[in-house]
Amino acid sequence: AHADLARYAGQFVWLELSYDEPGNRAFLTKYGANATPTFFVIDPSDEHVAAMQPGAMSLQELTQFLERGAAGVSAKKQSPADIELTKADALLADRPGDAAKAYEHALQLAPAQWPQSHLAEASLVEALQDNHEYQRCAETAVREADQMKRDVLFVRTVVGGMWCLASVDPSPWADSALKKIRPMGEEALTLPLTVRDHRDSIYRALMIISVNHGDNAAAAKYGDRWLGELDAMKPHSDEQRSALDIARVENIQVYGDPNRVIPALKESERAMPKDYIASLRLAQMQHAAKHYDAAVAACNRGLGRNPGAAGRAWLLQIKARILNDQGKTAEARQSLQTALAVAQEIPGKKSREMNISMIQKMLNAPEQTSK
């Protein structure tokens, strides 16, 4: 509906698929969408991926993405580097290690002043992150981001590097990279073009890194800053409201008092009576605050809101943890057994396998269900 996108009418067909609908399993299996949101441009002639990008995008990023996808479909004005970039995009979801090699190859093939160089660099950082090559990821992000103009690709690169540092214990190499990238993260927070999801990532990465360094005061400072921004945002749709609640909960899960966000989550559950995620997020925070009966009730309300397999399995796992903390181990085990059966129906392969593995571990060690 945005005026700047009107020129693409008739060129693209927009298809939005839920990761939780059984009918979408074939697509999710074929294209390997493991995160939400994930965007694809798919060539209708042979169904190959012409461009792929996970994560939220600004309007500028979206238009650039559509242009790249259109070029990949038409194969016009594509250099060898462009072709290799398209190949890397297609590999990113399921084979991030191979995608990283392809992004590096694209950069090696690239002519001077290649327009896609910073995109390839940002995507390389993401591929290294997804492949758990955290040191290479962080050091690449520091090196490349320092040379970038302060645009959306700079933000993406910094976000990827910071997440890699948040994924490791403090060490000499990590502390050296952190000293360089933390100021860039703070700078990204000052940029008007930094979208909410990227702001959330930067704040949470800073909080996790602070906790890992034993600096809870710094974690609390970053958490309070972000919660203050979230409280100042007025949602204009259920999707926006849900996104704000996700950010609130993930903030507190790093460090903070769950009672701080429970009133906002209760308001969202009232405002979205058909949305199981609203009940799920409230249950998580009521559990964290040790309001066990209220948390179980929120899980049951969520289960009554017709979630798909992934949502149902998630709610049942949360309910099992709550029941276990109440000492109701038999009921907790029953909830897990139901969750295991439900998890078999999750459309996305990676999500399905991850849930099944997690539930089986909980069943095999019921005393661990609270963790």
N, C-alpha and C positions, 0 to 999 in steps of 0.2 A: 504493500500500500504506500510505500515511501516514494515520493515524486522522483527522487534520484534513480530509482530502479525501473522507472517506466520504460526506459529504452530497451530493457531486456524482455519485455512482453513479447510472446511469440517465439522467443529464442530458447527459453528454458521452461520446462514443466516442473513445478515445485511439488515434491512428494515428501510428506512428513510421516515417518514411521515410528511407532512406539516400540521400545525395546522389550516391552512386557506383553506383547500380543503374540499368541502362539502362531498365528498365520504369517508372522514376519520371520520365522525361524530360518527359512531358506535364504532370505536376503542377508540376515545377520551372519549366517554361517559362511556365505559366499564372500561377503565384503569385510567381515571381521570388525564390525563396529563395536569397540569395547568401552567407549566412553560416551557420555552425553554432555553436550551435543557433539556429534561428528557430522561433518558436511562432505558430501561427495558430488562431483560432476561426473555423470556416467554417459558414455557414448552409446546412444540407442542402437547403433548399427551392429555392435558386437559386445556391448555391455562391459567394456573395459573402463577402468577408472581413469578419467582424464585429469582429475585433480581431487585431492582429499586434504581436509584440515580438521583436526579435532579442536574442541574448545570454543568459547564464545568469541565472536568477532564484532568489531566496530563496523559502522557502515562503510568506511573506507576500506577496511580489510575485506568485507564481503564483495564489494565491487571489484577489487583486485583479484579476488578468488574466482569470481565469475568470468572475468576476462581471461584468466589463466586457463580455466576449464574450457572455455570456448576455443581458445587457441589449440588446446590439446585435442579437441574433437576434430577441428578442421585441419590440423597438422600444417597450417600455414605459418610461415615465418618462424618455424621451429628449428633451432640450432641443435646440434648434438647434445649440448648442455641442457636445453629445454626438454629434449626427449628423455634424458637421464633423470631429470627432476620429476617428470611425470611417472617414470618407473619407480622412483623412490617413494612418491606419494602412495602408489598402489601397494607398496610393501609395508608401509608404516604401521598399519593396524595389527597385522599378524606376525610380521617378521622384522621387528625394529632393528635388529643387528644388521640384516641385509640392507634395510632402508638407509642406515647410517653410512654404509659403504657406498651406496648409490648416490647419496647427497654429496659425499666427499668426491666421488668421481665426477659428478656434475660440476662441482667447483673447479676441479682440475681441467675439465674440458672447456670451461667458460672463457669466452673472449674478454678482453679488457672492457670495463664498464658494462658488464652483463647486467641487465635490469633486474634479474632474479637472484643476484648474488646474496643479498641480505636475507631474502626469503629462504634460500637454501641453507644459509648459516643458522637461521632460527630453527628451521626444521631439523637440521642435524643435531642441534642441542636437544630437541624433543625426542628424537630417535635414540640418542645416547641415554637419555633419562629413562625411556621406556625399556631399554635393554639393560638397565641397572649398571651402566658404566659411569658411575657417579663422579669419579675424579675427572675423567675426560670430559664429561658433560659440563661440570662446573668450570674447569679451566678453559674450555672452548667458549663458554658463555662469557667469561670475563674478558677474554681476548677479543672476541667479535663484537660484543656490545659496546666496548670502549670506543670502537671505530665507527659506530653507527650514528646516523642522525637520530634525534630523539623522536621517533615515530612509533607506530604500532609494532613494528618488527623488533625494535629495541626493547619494548616492553615484554614481548613474547620471549625474547632471548634471556632477559633478566629473570623472568618468572621461572623458566626452565632451569637456569643455573641455581637459583635460590632453592628450588625444590630438591635439587640434587644434594645441596649442602644440608638441607633439612633431613635428608635420608641417611646420613652417616653420623658417626660419633665424632666429636672434636679430634682433630689431629693437626700436625704441622701444615700439611698441604691444604686441608680444609680451612684452617684459620687464616692462612695466607689469602686464599680465594675469597673468603668472607670479608676480609678487610677491604678488598677492592670492589666487591659486588654490593655490599650493604648500602654504600652511598648511592649507587645506581638504583637500588630498590627504592630508597627514600625519594630519589629524584623522580622515578616513575610515578610515585604517589602524588606528585605535584602536577602531573601532566593532565590537562583536561581530556585528552584522548584515551586515557587508561580506563577501560570499561570495568564495570563492577566486579565481574568474575576475576579479572586480573588483579584488581585491588584486594579482593578477598585472598587470592593466592599469595600475594606479597605479604599481607599482614599475617596470615597463618604461618607462612614460612619463617618470618621473623620471630613469631611466637615460639615455634618449635625449636628453632636454633637457640633462642634464649633459654628455654627449658633445658635443652641438651647441655648448655654451658652452666647450668645451675643458677641462672639469673632470672628467678621468678618475678622479680620486680619489673624487669624489662618486658617480660611476657605479659604481665598485667597492664603495663602502659600501652603496649601495642593493641591488646585486646580491648581496652577501654576506648581507645581512639576509634577502632573499627566499629564497635558496638554503637558508639555515638553517631557515627556516619550512617549506620544502618537505621537507627531510630529516626534520623532526620529524613530518610527517604520515604515518600508516600507512594505505595503501590497503586498502579492503575489497572491491574488485572490480577487474576488468581495466579498466573504464572509468575508475575513479579513478586507477589506476596510470598509464594512458595520459595522463590529464590532467596529472598531476604531471610526467611526462617532457616533455610539450609545453612546460610552463612552464619547466622546466630549460633546454631547448634554446633557447627564445626569449630567455631571460635571457642566456645566453652569447653568442648571436648579436649582442646589443647590445654587451656588453663582458665580457670574462672569459677564463679559461683553460678550453678544452674538456675537458682532462684531468680537471678538477674533477668533471664529471658522467658521464664514461664508465663508471665502475664501476656506478653506479645504472642506466644504460641497458642495460648488459650483463645485469644481474640481471633487468630487465624483459623482455628478449628471451627469456631462459630461462624466465621465469614465464608468458609468453604465446606459446607456440610456433606459434599460428595467426594471430597479429596482425602484419600487414605494417608497420603504423605503428611498432612497436617496433624493427624492423630499419631502417626509414627514418630514425628519429631517431638511432639509433646511427651509421648511415652519415654523417649530417650532421656529427656531432661528431668522428668519426674522420677525416673529410675535413678539418675545420677544424684538427685536431691534426696533419695531414699524415701520418697513418697510412694511406697510400693503398691498399695491398693489402687491409688489413682493411676499409676503407670499401667497396671494390668487392665484397668477399665479403659484406658486410652488405646491399648493394643486391641482390645475386643471391639471398640468402636471402629478402629481402622480396618479390622478384618470384616466388619459389616458394611464397609464402603466399597465392596467389589473390586479389590485389587487384583492385578494379574498374578502370574506365578511368582515372579521375582519379588513383588511387593508382599505377597502372602507369606512366602518363605522368610523374608526379612522380619516381618512382624512376629512370626512364630518364634524366631530365634531370640528376638528381644524379650518376648514374653517368657521364654524358657529361662533366660538369665535372671529376670525379675523373680520368677517363682523359685529358682534355685537360691537366690539371696534371702528369700522368705523362709527357706528350709523346706519348701514343698518339692522335694526332689522327684517324687513319682510323677507329679503333674508336669514338672519341667521336662522330664524324659518323654512323656506323652506328647508334649508340644514339639519336641525335637523330632520325634518319629513322624509326626504329621508334616513337619517342615521338610524332612528328607523326601517324603513321597511327592510333595508339591514341587520341590526343587528340580525333580526330573523333567518337569514341564517348562522350565525356563527357556525361552527361545535362543538367547545368545549362548554360544558354546562356552566362552570364557567365563561368563557369569554363572552359567549352570555348573560347570566343573568346580569353580571356586566355592559356590554355596554348598555343593554336595560334600566337598572335602572338609569345609569348616564344620558342617553339621555332624559329619561322621567323627571328627575329632572330639567334638563336644559330647557325643554319645559314648565314645570310648573312654572319656575321662569326665564323668558327670560332675565331679567336684570342681572342674575348671569352667563350668558354664557361666560363671559370673565374670569371667575375664574376657 
